[in-house]
Structures are given as structure tokens and as C-alpha cells.
Amino acid sequence: EEYKKSKSRATAAKCLMVLGMYQDALELLLSIKKNDIDDKESWIQVLSDIGTCYLNGLKEFEKAMKYFKMALILAEDTDEEYLCIVRGELWGNILETLNVLNRKDELQTEIEEKLKIFDKCENKYRYNSYIFYSNYFLALNENDIKKAKEYLFIALNNFELRNETERIELLELSKDKEQDQYEVFKQMESLIRASVIWDI
């Protein structure tokens, strides 16, 4: 009886995704209809998870793009704060899918146009998930380690570090010193954690 509830199926699908059982997870997620879900955030999460199943499991990238875009459009439709949904993370899924599809020009345009919006906002958002996820994506896909470090530094400057000690550590790591730059990158990357409160 409990399994008939849409949220129970969504939760079960999450567990299956962790186990790499994307096909089974997808079947559960596709059985959930919008009218079955009481709140907007849960529906956005279902759409995003469907996209992830298509991206990581079935390798059907166009379908993944479709669901990631649906999730982001719905998430951006309001300024309301979400408990778990991160708009920049949803957008990051779109960037990753464009990269897998090798649509480099579209990927570059997507990043440039989105970031132009935030350039106009100046310092309105201190912890900006869009700037973080786009620059983290660029860092992970940059072959030049020095440029990768620069992207990661920008990303972490828009990320809520735990304390002043971590901020000082980041500044020190960002400096050009005679060190293994790949190791420095890993140390910078270790400052990233899952639980963050974003301004947007």
C-alpha cells in the first residue's frame, strides 16, 4: 500500500539510482504524474532524477536534456527558496549533458548568457550556485591546470566556506607557488561539501 504512494516511489527510485539501477529507477519515476505530487519542489526533483537516469544510466542524452530543462524552467519560475533543490545544480546538469553531446558552441553560449545575467546583479547574491557550478564545471573540463585552478577559485569564491580558516587556506592555495598544481587543485576541491545554503 505504501509503495503506491508517489513519494514512496520517488524515494525508492533514489535508492536504486545510488545502486546504479537506473532502468528500474526510471520505470518508477515515469510512473509518477504531476498531479500525484503535492508540492512543486518534489516534482522538480522527480524531473531532475528522470534526467539523471537517462544521462548516467541509459545514455539517452537528448531525453536527459529534455527533463533537465523542464526541471530548471520550473525551478526558475519563482524566487521562492527550496529546501533541497539548487537551481545552479540543475543548470549544471544541462552543461554536463551539452558537454557529453559535444555541443561546444551551445555550451559556451549557455554559460556566457547565464553569467551575463548575474553580472548585472553585481553583489546581490553572495553565495551563487550558478557561478559555482558553471566555474566548477569549467575547472573539471580544463586541460590547463593553472586555468582550472582559476576557475575553481572563482567557484569557491561563490561558495559558503565553513570558516575564516578555510577562506585563508583558499587564498594561499590559489597563489602560484612551486607545488604540484594537481595536488593543489585536489586540496582546493576538498573544501567543497554537499550541505550549503545558497542565496540563489
N, C-alpha and C positions, 0 to 999 in steps of 0.2 A: 504493500500500500504506500509506504513512504517513498519507494522508488518511482512511483507515478508522478510525484511532485517535480515540477520543473527545476527547482533549486537543488533538489537531491541529485537529479541527473547531471546538472551543471557541475556540482561538486565531485561526483563520480568521474565525470569526464576529465576534470583537473587531475585527479589521481592517476587516471590512465595515461594522460599526457606525460606525467612525470616518469612513468614506467616505459615511455616510448611507444605506447599502444595507441597510435594516432588514429588509425582506422576505426577502432572501437569507440574512441572518444568522439570522433567526428559523427558517427551514427547517433550517439546520444545527443550531441549538441544540435544536430539538424532536426531532431525530433522536438526541440523546444521552439515554440512560436512566441512572437512578440506579446500577444495577448495573455500568454501564460505567466509572464513576468510582471510583478507588481511595480518594481522600481526601475528607473532609467539606467542607473549605473550597472545593475546586474545584466541588463540586456546588452549594454555596450560591451561588457566583459564576455558575454556569450559570442558576440560577433567577432571580437578580437581572438578568442580561443579557436573559433572556426578557422579564421585566417592562419593562425599558428599551426593548426593541424594540416592545412593544405600546404603551407610553406615547409615545415620541418618533416612532416610525415609523408604525404602523398606527392610532394614536389610538383604540385599543380599551382604554379606561381601566379598566373593570371587570376585564378579564383582566390588565392590568398590576398592579392592586391584589392580585389573587389570588396572583400569583407573587412580588411584593414581600413579602407577608405570609408566604408559605411560606419564603422565604429568611430573613426575620428570626426567625421561630419556631425554625428550625433553628439559626441563629447564637446565639440566646439560650438554647438548650437546655443549654449548657455554659459554664463560666467560662474555658475554655482560650483561650490567646492565638492569634490568627490572624496569618498573615504579611501578607496584603493586605486581608482583609475588615475593614471598620469597621462595627460594629453601628449606631452613630448615623447613618451614611450610608445604610444600608439603611432605617432608620426614616425618614430624611429623604425617601426616595423615596415612602414611604407618605403623608407630609404633602403632598408636591407633587401626588400623584395626587388626594388628597381636595380639594385646592385647585382643581385643574382641573375636578373634578366638581361644584364649588361646594357641597360638603357642609360648610359653615362650622361648624355646631354640632358635628358629629362631629370635625372638625379641632381645634376648641378643646378638646373633651373629651379627645381623644387626647394633646394636648400637656400639658394640666393633670395628667392621671392619670400620665403617664410621669414628669413632673418631680417629682411628689409623692414618687415612689419615691426619687429622688436627694436630696430634701430630708431624708429620714430617714437617709441615708448620711453627712450632714454633709460633712466634708472627706476622705472615704475616697478619692475619685478626683480627683486634681489636674487631669488633662487628660481631660475628659469629652466624648466625641464626641456623646452625646445632647444635652447642654446646648448644645454648639457648634452642631450642625446645626439644632436647633429655633429657637434665637435668630437664627441667620443667615437661616433661612427667614423668620422674622417680620420681620427687618430689610429683606429684599428685597421684602416684600409690604406694608410700611407706607408710607402716603402722607405722614404727618407726618415730615419729615426728622429732627427732633430725637428723636422716639421711635425712628426707625430707627437713629439713631446709638447710642441707649441699648441697643437690642437687640444691635447689632453689638459694642458694648463688652463686654457680658456674654458674648457668644460668644467673643470674643478672650481674655477672662479665663480661659476654659477650654481654651485653645489653646496649644500649645507654641511660643512665640516663640523666635527664634533666639538672642537675647542680651539683656543688660540695656539696651542702646541702644534696641532695639525696644520694650521694656517702658516706658521713659521716653517714647518717641515716642507710644505708645498713650495714655498718661496725658495728655500735652499735647494730643493731638488730641481727646480726649474732653471737654475743657473748653469751656465756652461762650465763644467769642471772636467778634469781628467779622470773620468769614471767610465765604466761600462754603461753606455747610454741605454742599452736594452734592460739592464738591471735597474737603472734609474726609472725607466718607464714603468716597470713592474711595481716599484715602490710607490710611485705616484698613483698607479692604478689600485693599489691596495687601500687607498684612502676612500674608495667608493664603497658604499654599503647600500643595502636594499631599502631600509626604512628611513625615508626622508620626507620632510614636509616642504612642499613646493609652493611658491607664490602663484605659479601658473604651470 
